Amino acid sequence: MYTRITEFKFLTGQKNDKTTIVYEYPTAEGDPYYPIPRKQNQEIYNKYKKLSEDHPDVFFTGRLGTYKYYNMDQVVAQSLALFKKLKNREEYVQQ
């Protein structure tokens, strides 16, 4: 099962009778791009999250940080929210 299918001419607004289609498949080999939604991956995330409770300076954000698939706008929003939280915390500590 593929993760995503992309037909590039629709992304760029091209007008053409021919096209290029790419199918993206999750894999355990190479660089990870997307978490694979499986019970065992959720269990791994839960272990890391539990371990992090003793380390207040460990944070999880993004697709691979949270073991969940998000659209990129969601990843950016989540990461910016974490940044603001950390920045406010740092400013509070410096006062």
PDB file of N, CA, C and O in Angstrom, chain B, residues numbered from 101:
ATOM      1  N   MET B 101       0.845  -1.174   0.000  1.00  0.00           N
ATOM      2  CA  MET B 101       0.000   0.000   0.000  1.00  0.00           C
ATOM      3  C   MET B 101       0.893   1.241   0.000  1.00  0.00           C
ATOM      4  O   MET B 101       1.844   1.320   0.778  1.00  0.00           O
ATOM      5  N   TYR B 102       0.595   2.201  -0.861  1.00  0.00           N
ATOM      6  CA  TYR B 102       1.409   3.402  -0.934  1.00  0.00           C
ATOM      7  C   TYR B 102       0.922   4.463   0.049  1.00  0.00           C
ATOM      8  O   TYR B 102      -0.239   4.478   0.457  1.00  0.00           O
ATOM      9  N   THR B 103       1.852   5.352   0.416  1.00  0.00           N
ATOM     10  CA  THR B 103       1.549   6.432   1.345  1.00  0.00           C
ATOM     11  C   THR B 103       0.910   7.606   0.620  1.00  0.00           C
ATOM     12  O   THR B 103      -0.015   8.244   1.123  1.00  0.00           O
ATOM     13  N   ARG B 104       1.434   7.877  -0.594  1.00  0.00           N
ATOM     14  CA  ARG B 104       0.934   9.031  -1.334  1.00  0.00           C
ATOM     15  C   ARG B 104       1.150   8.803  -2.814  1.00  0.00           C
ATOM     16  O   ARG B 104       2.097   8.125  -3.213  1.00  0.00           O
ATOM     17  N   ILE B 105       0.283   9.359  -3.620  1.00  0.00           N
ATOM     18  CA  ILE B 105       0.446   9.375  -5.070  1.00  0.00           C
ATOM     19  C   ILE B 105       0.467  10.843  -5.488  1.00  0.00           C
ATOM     20  O   ILE B 105      -0.366  11.636  -5.050  1.00  0.00           O
ATOM     21  N   THR B 106       1.426  11.192  -6.338  1.00  0.00           N
ATOM     22  CA  THR B 106       1.559  12.574  -6.792  1.00  0.00           C
ATOM     23  C   THR B 106       1.585  12.611  -8.310  1.00  0.00           C
ATOM     24  O   THR B 106       2.347  11.879  -8.942  1.00  0.00           O
ATOM     25  N   GLU B 107       0.759  13.458  -8.889  1.00  0.00           N
ATOM     26  CA  GLU B 107       0.789  13.712 -10.325  1.00  0.00           C
ATOM     27  C   GLU B 107       1.233  15.160 -10.486  1.00  0.00           C
ATOM     28  O   GLU B 107       0.458  16.090 -10.263  1.00  0.00           O
ATOM     29  N   PHE B 108       2.494  15.337 -10.877  1.00  0.00           N
ATOM     30  CA  PHE B 108       3.167  16.621 -10.782  1.00  0.00           C
ATOM     31  C   PHE B 108       2.544  17.732 -11.617  1.00  0.00           C
ATOM     32  O   PHE B 108       2.586  18.891 -11.204  1.00  0.00           O
ATOM     33  N   LYS B 109       1.971  17.423 -12.772  1.00  0.00           N
ATOM     34  CA  LYS B 109       1.437  18.498 -13.601  1.00  0.00           C
ATOM     35  C   LYS B 109       0.294  19.237 -12.901  1.00  0.00           C
ATOM     36  O   LYS B 109       0.040  20.405 -13.198  1.00  0.00           O
ATOM     37  N   PHE B 110      -0.388  18.573 -11.986  1.00  0.00           N
ATOM     38  CA  PHE B 110      -1.461  19.248 -11.253  1.00  0.00           C
ATOM     39  C   PHE B 110      -0.906  20.135 -10.135  1.00  0.00           C
ATOM     40  O   PHE B 110      -1.555  21.098  -9.727  1.00  0.00           O
ATOM     41  N   LEU B 111       0.287  19.814  -9.644  1.00  0.00           N
ATOM     42  CA  LEU B 111       0.915  20.670  -8.635  1.00  0.00           C
ATOM     43  C   LEU B 111       1.403  21.974  -9.244  1.00  0.00           C
ATOM     44  O   LEU B 111       1.361  23.025  -8.605  1.00  0.00           O
ATOM     45  N   THR B 112       1.869  21.892 -10.493  1.00  0.00           N
ATOM     46  CA  THR B 112       2.484  23.058 -11.140  1.00  0.00           C
ATOM     47  C   THR B 112       1.545  23.780 -12.098  1.00  0.00           C
ATOM     48  O   THR B 112       1.882  24.851 -12.604  1.00  0.00           O
ATOM     49  N   GLY B 113       0.368  23.205 -12.354  1.00  0.00           N
ATOM     50  CA  GLY B 113      -0.582  23.834 -13.263  1.00  0.00           C
ATOM     51  C   GLY B 113      -0.242  23.662 -14.732  1.00  0.00           C
ATOM     52  O   GLY B 113      -0.751  24.406 -15.569  1.00  0.00           O
ATOM     53  N   GLN B 114       0.601  22.704 -15.062  1.00  0.00           N
ATOM     54  CA  GLN B 114       0.990  22.473 -16.453  1.00  0.00           C
ATOM     55  C   GLN B 114      -0.176  21.919 -17.249  1.00  0.00           C
ATOM     56  O   GLN B 114      -1.034  21.213 -16.718  1.00  0.00           O
ATOM     57  N   LYS B 115      -0.193  22.250 -18.525  1.00  0.00           N
ATOM     58  CA  LYS B 115      -1.164  21.689 -19.466  1.00  0.00           C
ATOM     59  C   LYS B 115      -0.390  20.784 -20.413  1.00  0.00           C
ATOM     60  O   LYS B 115       0.418  21.257 -21.213  1.00  0.00           O
ATOM     61  N   ASN B 116      -0.641  19.470 -20.319  1.00  0.00           N
ATOM     62  CA  ASN B 116       0.096  18.523 -21.143  1.00  0.00           C
ATOM     63  C   ASN B 116      -0.713  17.238 -21.254  1.00  0.00           C
ATOM     64  O   ASN B 116      -1.408  16.842 -20.317  1.00  0.00           O
ATOM     65  N   ASP B 117      -0.613  16.592 -22.414  1.00  0.00           N
ATOM     66  CA  ASP B 117      -1.315  15.320 -22.601  1.00  0.00           C
ATOM     67  C   ASP B 117      -0.627  14.174 -21.866  1.00  0.00           C
ATOM     68  O   ASP B 117      -1.256  13.158 -21.571  1.00  0.00           O
ATOM     69  N   LYS B 118       0.658  14.334 -21.571  1.00  0.00           N
ATOM     70  CA  LYS B 118       1.417  13.306 -20.863  1.00  0.00           C
ATOM     71  C   LYS B 118       1.567  13.721 -19.407  1.00  0.00           C
ATOM     72  O   LYS B 118       1.330  14.872 -19.042  1.00  0.00           O
ATOM     73  N   THR B 119       1.962  12.764 -18.591  1.00  0.00           N
ATOM     74  CA  THR B 119       2.070  13.078 -17.166  1.00  0.00           C
ATOM     75  C   THR B 119       3.099  12.185 -16.502  1.00  0.00           C
ATOM     76  O   THR B 119       3.550  11.196 -17.079  1.00  0.00           O
ATOM     77  N   THR B 120       3.457  12.537 -15.310  1.00  0.00           N
ATOM     78  CA  THR B 120       4.341  11.729 -14.470  1.00  0.00           C
ATOM     79  C   THR B 120       3.629  11.510 -13.141  1.00  0.00           C
ATOM     80  O   THR B 120       3.152  12.451 -12.506  1.00  0.00           O
ATOM     81  N   ILE B 121       3.571  10.258 -12.742  1.00  0.00           N
ATOM     82  CA  ILE B 121       2.942   9.903 -11.472  1.00  0.00           C
ATOM     83  C   ILE B 121       3.977   9.190 -10.610  1.00  0.00           C
ATOM     84  O   ILE B 121       4.715   8.328 -11.088  1.00  0.00           O
ATOM     85  N   VAL B 122       4.019   9.558  -9.344  1.00  0.00           N
ATOM     86  CA  VAL B 122       4.934   8.925  -8.395  1.00  0.00           C
ATOM     87  C   VAL B 122       4.116   8.335  -7.253  1.00  0.00           C
ATOM     88  O   VAL B 122       3.240   8.995  -6.695  1.00  0.00           O
ATOM     89  N   TYR B 123       4.411   7.099  -6.918  1.00  0.00           N
ATOM     90  CA  TYR B 123       3.815   6.443  -5.760  1.00  0.00           C
ATOM     91  C   TYR B 123       4.883   6.371  -4.679  1.00  0.00           C
ATOM     92  O   TYR B 123       6.005   5.938  -4.945  1.00  0.00           O
ATOM     93  N   GLU B 124       4.551   6.787  -3.476  1.00  0.00           N
ATOM     94  CA  GLU B 124       5.485   6.713  -2.360  1.00  0.00           C
ATOM     95  C   GLU B 124       5.056   5.572  -1.445  1.00  0.00           C
ATOM     96  O   GLU B 124       3.893   5.466  -1.056  1.00  0.00           O
ATOM     97  N   TYR B 125       6.025   4.723  -1.112  1.00  0.00           N
ATOM     98  CA  TYR B 125       5.765   3.563  -0.262  1.00  0.00           C
ATOM     99  C   TYR B 125       6.578   3.669   1.029  1.00  0.00           C
ATOM    100  O   TYR B 125       7.755   4.025   0.979  1.00  0.00           O
ATOM    101  N   PRO B 126       5.986   3.371   2.170  1.00  0.00           N
ATOM    102  CA  PRO B 126       6.767   3.348   3.410  1.00  0.00           C
ATOM    103  C   PRO B 126       7.742   2.174   3.381  1.00  0.00           C
ATOM    104  O   PRO B 126       7.451   1.126   2.804  1.00  0.00           O
ATOM    105  N   THR B 127       8.883   2.359   4.001  1.00  0.00           N
ATOM    106  CA  THR B 127       9.888   1.303   4.047  1.00  0.00           C
ATOM    107  C   THR B 127      10.683   1.397   5.337  1.00  0.00           C
ATOM    108  O   THR B 127      10.812   2.474   5.920  1.00  0.00           O
ATOM    109  N   ALA B 128      11.201   0.294   5.768  1.00  0.00           N
ATOM    110  CA  ALA B 128      12.060   0.272   6.952  1.00  0.00           C
ATOM    111  C   ALA B 128      13.517   0.519   6.558  1.00  0.00           C
ATOM    112  O   ALA B 128      14.368   0.677   7.432  1.00  0.00           O
ATOM    113  N   GLU B 129      13.811   0.553   5.281  1.00  0.00           N
ATOM    114  CA  GLU B 129      15.174   0.758   4.788  1.00  0.00           C
ATOM    115  C   GLU B 129      15.402   2.226   4.445  1.00  0.00           C
ATOM    116  O   GLU B 129      14.462   2.931   4.078  1.00  0.00           O
ATOM    117  N   GLY B 130      16.638   2.688   4.561  1.00  0.00           N
ATOM    118  CA  GLY B 130      16.972   4.059   4.165  1.00  0.00           C
ATOM    119  C   GLY B 130      16.499   5.086   5.173  1.00  0.00           C
ATOM    120  O   GLY B 130      16.177   4.760   6.316  1.00  0.00           O
ATOM    121  N   ASP B 131      16.462   6.336   4.727  1.00  0.00           N
ATOM    122  CA  ASP B 131      16.039   7.432   5.591  1.00  0.00           C
ATOM    123  C   ASP B 131      14.529   7.411   5.772  1.00  0.00           C
ATOM    124  O   ASP B 131      13.796   7.308   4.788  1.00  0.00           O
ATOM    125  N   PRO B 132      14.046   7.507   7.014  1.00  0.00           N
ATOM    126  CA  PRO B 132      12.595   7.499   7.223  1.00  0.00           C
ATOM    127  C   PRO B 132      11.992   8.864   6.879  1.00  0.00           C
ATOM    128  O   PRO B 132      12.577   9.902   7.187  1.00  0.00           O
ATOM    129  N   TYR B 133      10.848   8.856   6.254  1.00  0.00           N
ATOM    130  CA  TYR B 133      10.131  10.084   5.959  1.00  0.00           C
ATOM    131  C   TYR B 133       8.779  10.122   6.656  1.00  0.00           C
ATOM    132  O   TYR B 133       8.316  11.183   7.075  1.00  0.00           O
ATOM    133  N   TYR B 134       8.161   8.975   6.776  1.00  0.00           N
ATOM    134  CA  TYR B 134       6.846   8.896   7.379  1.00  0.00           C
ATOM    135  C   TYR B 134       6.833   7.761   8.391  1.00  0.00           C
ATOM    136  O   TYR B 134       7.427   6.709   8.155  1.00  0.00           O
ATOM    137  N   PRO B 135       6.166   7.965   9.503  1.00  0.00           N
ATOM    138  CA  PRO B 135       5.977   6.848  10.413  1.00  0.00           C
ATOM    139  C   PRO B 135       4.978   5.862   9.812  1.00  0.00           C
ATOM    140  O   PRO B 135       4.026   6.258   9.140  1.00  0.00           O
ATOM    141  N   ILE B 136       5.203   4.607  10.055  1.00  0.00           N
ATOM    142  CA  ILE B 136       4.275   3.587   9.581  1.00  0.00           C
ATOM    143  C   ILE B 136       3.291   3.326  10.711  1.00  0.00           C
ATOM    144  O   ILE B 136       3.692   2.889  11.790  1.00  0.00           O
ATOM    145  N   PRO B 137       1.991   3.591  10.478  1.00  0.00           N
ATOM    146  CA  PRO B 137       1.013   3.441  11.566  1.00  0.00           C
ATOM    147  C   PRO B 137       0.761   1.974  11.911  1.00  0.00           C
ATOM    148  O   PRO B 137      -0.089   1.309  11.319  1.00  0.00           O
ATOM    149  N   ARG B 138       1.528   1.497  12.888  1.00  0.00           N
ATOM    150  CA  ARG B 138       1.364   0.125  13.375  1.00  0.00           C
ATOM    151  C   ARG B 138       1.379   0.145  14.887  1.00  0.00           C
ATOM    152  O   ARG B 138       1.934   1.054  15.504  1.00  0.00           O
ATOM    153  N   LYS B 139       0.774  -0.850  15.469  1.00  0.00           N
ATOM    154  CA  LYS B 139       0.700  -0.949  16.931  1.00  0.00           C
ATOM    155  C   LYS B 139       2.100  -0.924  17.543  1.00  0.00           C
ATOM    156  O   LYS B 139       2.325  -0.245  18.545  1.00  0.00           O
ATOM    157  N   GLN B 140       3.035  -1.654  16.950  1.00  0.00           N
ATOM    158  CA  GLN B 140       4.384  -1.720  17.535  1.00  0.00           C
ATOM    159  C   GLN B 140       5.065  -0.343  17.512  1.00  0.00           C
ATOM    160  O   GLN B 140       5.831  -0.029  18.423  1.00  0.00           O
ATOM    161  N   ASN B 141       4.804   0.477  16.498  1.00  0.00           N
ATOM    162  CA  ASN B 141       5.391   1.811  16.469  1.00  0.00           C
ATOM    163  C   ASN B 141       4.779   2.706  17.532  1.00  0.00           C
ATOM    164  O   ASN B 141       5.478   3.521  18.135  1.00  0.00           O
ATOM    165  N   GLN B 142       3.489   2.565  17.766  1.00  0.00           N
ATOM    166  CA  GLN B 142       2.850   3.334  18.832  1.00  0.00           C
ATOM    167  C   GLN B 142       3.402   2.917  20.189  1.00  0.00           C
ATOM    168  O   GLN B 142       3.579   3.755  21.073  1.00  0.00           O
ATOM    169  N   GLU B 143       3.670   1.641  20.356  1.00  0.00           N
ATOM    170  CA  GLU B 143       4.262   1.158  21.604  1.00  0.00           C
ATOM    171  C   GLU B 143       5.666   1.727  21.805  1.00  0.00           C
ATOM    172  O   GLU B 143       6.037   2.078  22.925  1.00  0.00           O
ATOM    173  N   ILE B 144       6.445   1.819  20.733  1.00  0.00           N
ATOM    174  CA  ILE B 144       7.790   2.414  20.818  1.00  0.00           C
ATOM    175  C   ILE B 144       7.676   3.871  21.240  1.00  0.00           C
ATOM    176  O   ILE B 144       8.395   4.321  22.131  1.00  0.00           O
ATOM    177  N   TYR B 145       6.771   4.608  20.599  1.00  0.00           N
ATOM    178  CA  TYR B 145       6.571   6.010  20.955  1.00  0.00           C
ATOM    179  C   TYR B 145       6.189   6.142  22.428  1.00  0.00           C
ATOM    180  O   TYR B 145       6.727   6.992  23.138  1.00  0.00           O
ATOM    181  N   ASN B 146       5.266   5.306  22.883  1.00  0.00           N
ATOM    182  CA  ASN B 146       4.832   5.366  24.279  1.00  0.00           C
ATOM    183  C   ASN B 146       5.990   5.124  25.237  1.00  0.00           C
ATOM    184  O   ASN B 146       6.058   5.745  26.297  1.00  0.00           O
ATOM    185  N   LYS B 147       6.908   4.217  24.869  1.00  0.00           N
ATOM    186  CA  LYS B 147       8.093   3.976  25.714  1.00  0.00           C
ATOM    187  C   LYS B 147       8.967   5.222  25.791  1.00  0.00           C
ATOM    188  O   LYS B 147       9.407   5.619  26.870  1.00  0.00           O
ATOM    189  N   TYR B 148       9.216   5.840  24.626  1.00  0.00           N
ATOM    190  CA  TYR B 148      10.038   7.068  24.613  1.00  0.00           C
ATOM    191  C   TYR B 148       9.358   8.178  25.408  1.00  0.00           C
ATOM    192  O   TYR B 148      10.011   8.900  26.162  1.00  0.00           O
ATOM    193  N   LYS B 149       8.076   8.305  25.240  1.00  0.00           N
ATOM    194  CA  LYS B 149       7.338   9.354  25.961  1.00  0.00           C
ATOM    195  C   LYS B 149       7.434   9.134  27.463  1.00  0.00           C
ATOM    196  O   LYS B 149       7.628  10.084  28.222  1.00  0.00           O
ATOM    197  N   LYS B 150       7.300   7.893  27.891  1.00  0.00           N
ATOM    198  CA  LYS B 150       7.396   7.582  29.321  1.00  0.00           C
ATOM    199  C   LYS B 150       8.808   7.875  29.838  1.00  0.00           C
ATOM    200  O   LYS B 150       8.969   8.459  30.910  1.00  0.00           O
ATOM    201  N   LEU B 151       9.825   7.470  29.078  1.00  0.00           N
ATOM    202  CA  LEU B 151      11.207   7.753  29.471  1.00  0.00           C
ATOM    203  C   LEU B 151      11.463   9.257  29.569  1.00  0.00           C
ATOM    204  O   LEU B 151      12.244   9.703  30.409  1.00  0.00           O
ATOM    205  N   SER B 152      10.816  10.024  28.722  1.00  0.00           N
ATOM    206  CA  SER B 152      11.054  11.468  28.703  1.00  0.00           C
ATOM    207  C   SER B 152      10.472  12.177  29.923  1.00  0.00           C
ATOM    208  O   SER B 152      10.837  13.319  30.203  1.00  0.00           O
ATOM    209  N   GLU B 153       9.580  11.523  30.647  1.00  0.00           N
ATOM    210  CA  GLU B 153       8.975  12.158  31.820  1.00  0.00           C
ATOM    211  C   GLU B 153      10.020  12.538  32.862  1.00  0.00           C
ATOM    212  O   GLU B 153       9.815  13.477  33.632  1.00  0.00           O
ATOM    213  N   ASP B 154      11.134  11.820  32.892  1.00  0.00           N
ATOM    214  CA  ASP B 154      12.220  12.133  33.828  1.00  0.00           C
ATOM    215  C   ASP B 154      13.212  13.141  33.259  1.00  0.00           C
ATOM    216  O   ASP B 154      14.193  13.487  33.916  1.00  0.00           O
ATOM    217  N   HIS B 155      12.961  13.612  32.043  1.00  0.00           N
ATOM    218  CA  HIS B 155      13.867  14.545  31.356  1.00  0.00           C
ATOM    219  C   HIS B 155      13.047  15.711  30.805  1.00  0.00           C
ATOM    220  O   HIS B 155      12.576  15.654  29.669  1.00  0.00           O
ATOM    221  N   PRO B 156      12.875  16.758  31.598  1.00  0.00           N
ATOM    222  CA  PRO B 156      11.989  17.858  31.198  1.00  0.00           C
ATOM    223  C   PRO B 156      12.453  18.638  29.965  1.00  0.00           C
ATOM    224  O   PRO B 156      11.688  19.434  29.420  1.00  0.00           O
ATOM    225  N   ASP B 157      13.672  18.424  29.527  1.00  0.00           N
ATOM    226  CA  ASP B 157      14.167  19.127  28.346  1.00  0.00           C
ATOM    227  C   ASP B 157      14.131  18.273  27.089  1.00  0.00           C
ATOM    228  O   ASP B 157      14.827  18.582  26.122  1.00  0.00           O
ATOM    229  N   VAL B 158      13.343  17.214  27.078  1.00  0.00           N
ATOM    230  CA  VAL B 158      13.153  16.380  25.893  1.00  0.00           C
ATOM    231  C   VAL B 158      11.752  16.638  25.359  1.00  0.00           C
ATOM    232  O   VAL B 158      10.768  16.573  26.096  1.00  0.00           O
ATOM    233  N   PHE B 159      11.678  16.935  24.053  1.00  0.00           N
ATOM    234  CA  PHE B 159      10.407  17.270  23.421  1.00  0.00           C
ATOM    235  C   PHE B 159      10.260  16.475  22.135  1.00  0.00           C
ATOM    236  O   PHE B 159      11.249  16.103  21.504  1.00  0.00           O
ATOM    237  N   PHE B 160       9.027  16.222  21.756  1.00  0.00           N
ATOM    238  CA  PHE B 160       8.717  15.478  20.538  1.00  0.00           C
ATOM    239  C   PHE B 160       7.872  16.359  19.635  1.00  0.00           C
ATOM    240  O   PHE B 160       6.888  16.951  20.080  1.00  0.00           O
ATOM    241  N   THR B 161       8.253  16.448  18.368  1.00  0.00           N
ATOM    242  CA  THR B 161       7.469  17.216  17.407  1.00  0.00           C
ATOM    243  C   THR B 161       7.636  16.620  16.014  1.00  0.00           C
ATOM    244  O   THR B 161       8.634  15.962  15.722  1.00  0.00           O
ATOM    245  N   GLY B 162       6.669  16.856  15.181  1.00  0.00           N
ATOM    246  CA  GLY B 162       6.754  16.395  13.798  1.00  0.00           C
ATOM    247  C   GLY B 162       6.353  14.945  13.617  1.00  0.00           C
ATOM    248  O   GLY B 162       5.950  14.261  14.558  1.00  0.00           O
ATOM    249  N   ARG B 163       6.477  14.499  12.377  1.00  0.00           N
ATOM    250  CA  ARG B 163       6.052  13.143  12.010  1.00  0.00           C
ATOM    251  C   ARG B 163       6.846  12.078  12.737  1.00  0.00           C
ATOM    252  O   ARG B 163       6.273  11.198  13.379  1.00  0.00           O
ATOM    253  N   LEU B 164       8.146  12.154  12.639  1.00  0.00           N
ATOM    254  CA  LEU B 164       8.964  11.102  13.236  1.00  0.00           C
ATOM    255  C   LEU B 164       9.113  11.273  14.741  1.00  0.00           C
ATOM    256  O   LEU B 164       9.335  10.299  15.460  1.00  0.00           O
ATOM    257  N   GLY B 165       8.992  12.502  15.216  1.00  0.00           N
ATOM    258  CA  GLY B 165       9.087  12.738  16.651  1.00  0.00           C
ATOM    259  C   GLY B 165       7.887  12.220  17.417  1.00  0.00           C
ATOM    260  O   GLY B 165       8.002  11.841  18.583  1.00  0.00           O
ATOM    261  N   THR B 166       6.739  12.202  16.767  1.00  0.00           N
ATOM    262  CA  THR B 166       5.518  11.762  17.442  1.00  0.00           C
ATOM    263  C   THR B 166       4.970  10.444  16.895  1.00  0.00           C
ATOM    264  O   THR B 166       3.929   9.966  17.344  1.00  0.00           O
ATOM    265  N   TYR B 167       5.669   9.865  15.932  1.00  0.00           N
ATOM    266  CA  TYR B 167       5.250   8.597  15.324  1.00  0.00           C
ATOM    267  C   TYR B 167       3.840   8.691  14.741  1.00  0.00           C
ATOM    268  O   TYR B 167       3.073   7.731  14.816  1.00  0.00           O
ATOM    269  N   LYS B 168       3.495   9.846  14.161  1.00  0.00           N
ATOM    270  CA  LYS B 168       2.178  10.035  13.557  1.00  0.00           C
ATOM    271  C   LYS B 168       2.342  10.758  12.231  1.00  0.00           C
ATOM    272  O   LYS B 168       3.263  11.556  12.058  1.00  0.00           O
ATOM    273  N   TYR B 169       1.450  10.475  11.305  1.00  0.00           N
ATOM    274  CA  TYR B 169       1.480  11.182  10.042  1.00  0.00           C
ATOM    275  C   TYR B 169       0.716  12.495  10.184  1.00  0.00           C
ATOM    276  O   TYR B 169      -0.425  12.519  10.647  1.00  0.00           O
ATOM    277  N   TYR B 170       1.357  13.573   9.784  1.00  0.00           N
ATOM    278  CA  TYR B 170       0.727  14.889   9.740  1.00  0.00           C
ATOM    279  C   TYR B 170       0.986  15.488   8.364  1.00  0.00           C
ATOM    280  O   TYR B 170       1.996  15.184   7.730  1.00  0.00           O
ATOM    281  N   ASN B 171       0.074  16.339   7.903  1.00  0.00           N
ATOM    282  CA  ASN B 171       0.364  17.158   6.735  1.00  0.00           C
ATOM    283  C   ASN B 171       1.424  18.172   7.145  1.00  0.00           C
ATOM    284  O   ASN B 171       1.588  18.458   8.331  1.00  0.00           O
ATOM    285  N   MET B 172       2.136  18.710   6.176  1.00  0.00           N
ATOM    286  CA  MET B 172       3.246  19.610   6.503  1.00  0.00           C
ATOM    287  C   MET B 172       2.779  20.868   7.229  1.00  0.00           C
ATOM    288  O   MET B 172       3.504  21.378   8.084  1.00  0.00           O
ATOM    289  N   ASP B 173       1.595  21.382   6.915  1.00  0.00           N
ATOM    290  CA  ASP B 173       1.124  22.560   7.642  1.00  0.00           C
ATOM    291  C   ASP B 173       0.918  22.231   9.115  1.00  0.00           C
ATOM    292  O   ASP B 173       1.138  23.078   9.982  1.00  0.00           O
ATOM    293  N   GLN B 174       0.494  21.001   9.398  1.00  0.00           N
ATOM    294  CA  GLN B 174       0.321  20.584  10.782  1.00  0.00           C
ATOM    295  C   GLN B 174       1.675  20.444  11.483  1.00  0.00           C
ATOM    296  O   GLN B 174       1.811  20.799  12.654  1.00  0.00           O
ATOM    297  N   VAL B 175       2.670  19.926  10.765  1.00  0.00           N
ATOM    298  CA  VAL B 175       4.011  19.778  11.334  1.00  0.00           C
ATOM    299  C   VAL B 175       4.584  21.146  11.685  1.00  0.00           C
ATOM    300  O   VAL B 175       5.129  21.339  12.772  1.00  0.00           O
ATOM    301  N   VAL B 176       4.458  22.092  10.759  1.00  0.00           N
ATOM    302  CA  VAL B 176       4.985  23.436  11.000  1.00  0.00           C
ATOM    303  C   VAL B 176       4.263  24.085  12.175  1.00  0.00           C
ATOM    304  O   VAL B 176       4.901  24.669  13.051  1.00  0.00           O
ATOM    305  N   ALA B 177       2.942  23.985  12.196  1.00  0.00           N
ATOM    306  CA  ALA B 177       2.173  24.581  13.297  1.00  0.00           C
ATOM    307  C   ALA B 177       2.551  23.954  14.637  1.00  0.00           C
ATOM    308  O   ALA B 177       2.714  24.662  15.631  1.00  0.00           O
ATOM    309  N   GLN B 178       2.690  22.646  14.664  1.00  0.00           N
ATOM    310  CA  GLN B 178       3.058  21.952  15.904  1.00  0.00           C
ATOM    311  C   GLN B 178       4.445  22.393  16.378  1.00  0.00           C
ATOM    312  O   GLN B 178       4.654  22.637  17.566  1.00  0.00           O
ATOM    313  N   SER B 179       5.375  22.492  15.450  1.00  0.00           N
ATOM    314  CA  SER B 179       6.742  22.878  15.807  1.00  0.00           C
ATOM    315  C   SER B 179       6.826  24.333  16.234  1.00  0.00           C
ATOM    316  O   SER B 179       7.565  24.660  17.163  1.00  0.00           O
ATOM    317  N   LEU B 180       6.084  25.211  15.574  1.00  0.00           N
ATOM    318  CA  LEU B 180       6.063  26.615  15.984  1.00  0.00           C
ATOM    319  C   LEU B 180       5.440  26.776  17.371  1.00  0.00           C
ATOM    320  O   LEU B 180       5.909  27.582  18.175  1.00  0.00           O
ATOM    321  N   ALA B 181       4.399  26.020  17.644  1.00  0.00           N
ATOM    322  CA  ALA B 181       3.778  26.077  18.971  1.00  0.00           C
ATOM    323  C   ALA B 181       4.771  25.619  20.044  1.00  0.00           C
ATOM    324  O   ALA B 181       4.840  26.214  21.119  1.00  0.00           O
ATOM    325  N   LEU B 182       5.532  24.571  19.756  1.00  0.00           N
ATOM    326  CA  LEU B 182       6.538  24.102  20.701  1.00  0.00           C
ATOM    327  C   LEU B 182       7.623  25.164  20.881  1.00  0.00           C
ATOM    328  O   LEU B 182       8.070  25.415  22.000  1.00  0.00           O
ATOM    329  N   PHE B 183       8.043  25.782  19.781  1.00  0.00           N
ATOM    330  CA  PHE B 183       9.052  26.847  19.871  1.00  0.00           C
ATOM    331  C   PHE B 183       8.566  27.980  20.773  1.00  0.00           C
ATOM    332  O   PHE B 183       9.302  28.451  21.640  1.00  0.00           O
ATOM    333  N   LYS B 184       7.329  28.412  20.565  1.00  0.00           N
ATOM    334  CA  LYS B 184       6.781  29.509  21.382  1.00  0.00           C
ATOM    335  C   LYS B 184       6.735  29.113  22.855  1.00  0.00           C
ATOM    336  O   LYS B 184       7.054  29.913  23.734  1.00  0.00           O
ATOM    337  N   LYS B 185       6.336  27.875  23.110  1.00  0.00           N
ATOM    338  CA  LYS B 185       6.289  27.380  24.490  1.00  0.00           C
ATOM    339  C   LYS B 185       7.685  27.420  25.111  1.00  0.00           C
ATOM    340  O   LYS B 185       7.849  27.866  26.247  1.00  0.00           O
ATOM    341  N   LEU B 186       8.682  26.959  24.374  1.00  0.00           N
ATOM    342  CA  LEU B 186      10.051  26.936  24.890  1.00  0.00           C
ATOM    343  C   LEU B 186      10.615  28.344  25.048  1.00  0.00           C
ATOM    344  O   LEU B 186      11.317  28.632  26.017  1.00  0.00           O
ATOM    345  N   LYS B 187      10.309  29.208  24.105  1.00  0.00           N
ATOM    346  CA  LYS B 187      10.784  30.589  24.176  1.00  0.00           C
ATOM    347  C   LYS B 187      10.189  31.292  25.390  1.00  0.00           C
ATOM    348  O   LYS B 187      10.891  31.994  26.118  1.00  0.00           O
ATOM    349  N   ASN B 188       8.901  31.100  25.598  1.00  0.00           N
ATOM    350  CA  ASN B 188       8.247  31.710  26.779  1.00  0.00           C
ATOM    351  C   ASN B 188       8.822  31.150  28.075  1.00  0.00           C
ATOM    352  O   ASN B 188       9.008  31.881  29.047  1.00  0.00           O
ATOM    353  N   ARG B 189       9.096  29.870  28.081  1.00  0.00           N
ATOM    354  CA  ARG B 189       9.679  29.240  29.266  1.00  0.00           C
ATOM    355  C   ARG B 189      11.074  29.802  29.537  1.00  0.00           C
ATOM    356  O   ARG B 189      11.435  30.073  30.682  1.00  0.00           O
ATOM    357  N   GLU B 190      11.843  29.971  28.478  1.00  0.00           N
ATOM    358  CA  GLU B 190      13.206  30.507  28.609  1.00  0.00           C
ATOM    359  C   GLU B 190      13.144  31.941  29.125  1.00  0.00           C
ATOM    360  O   GLU B 190      13.924  32.317  29.999  1.00  0.00           O
ATOM    361  N   GLU B 191      12.227  32.742  28.594  1.00  0.00           N
ATOM    362  CA  GLU B 191      12.089  34.121  29.058  1.00  0.00           C
ATOM    363  C   GLU B 191      11.655  34.166  30.521  1.00  0.00           C
ATOM    364  O   GLU B 191      12.092  35.035  31.276  1.00  0.00           O
ATOM    365  N   TYR B 192      10.795  33.230  30.919  1.00  0.00           N
ATOM    366  CA  TYR B 192      10.344  33.158  32.304  1.00  0.00           C
ATOM    367  C   TYR B 192      11.507  32.801  33.225  1.00  0.00           C
ATOM    368  O   TYR B 192      11.638  33.370  34.309  1.00  0.00           O
ATOM    369  N   VAL B 193      12.348  31.865  32.803  1.00  0.00           N
ATOM    370  CA  VAL B 193      13.486  31.426  33.619  1.00  0.00           C
ATOM    371  C   VAL B 193      14.512  32.539  33.757  1.00  0.00           C
ATOM    372  O   VAL B 193      15.149  32.665  34.803  1.00  0.00           O
ATOM    373  N   GLN B 194      14.682  33.352  32.709  1.00  0.00           N
ATOM    374  CA  GLN B 194      15.685  34.420  32.741  1.00  0.00           C
ATOM    375  C   GLN B 194      15.260  35.578  33.637  1.00  0.00           C
ATOM    376  O   GLN B 194      16.114  36.362  34.053  1.00  0.00           O
ATOM    377  N   GLN B 195      13.993  35.713  33.943  1.00  0.00           N
ATOM    378  CA  GLN B 195      13.511  36.848  34.756  1.00  0.00           C
ATOM    379  C   GLN B 195      13.872  36.706  36.197  1.00  0.00           C
ATOM    380  O   GLN B 195      13.541  37.574  37.004  1.00  0.00           O
TER     381      GLN B 195
END
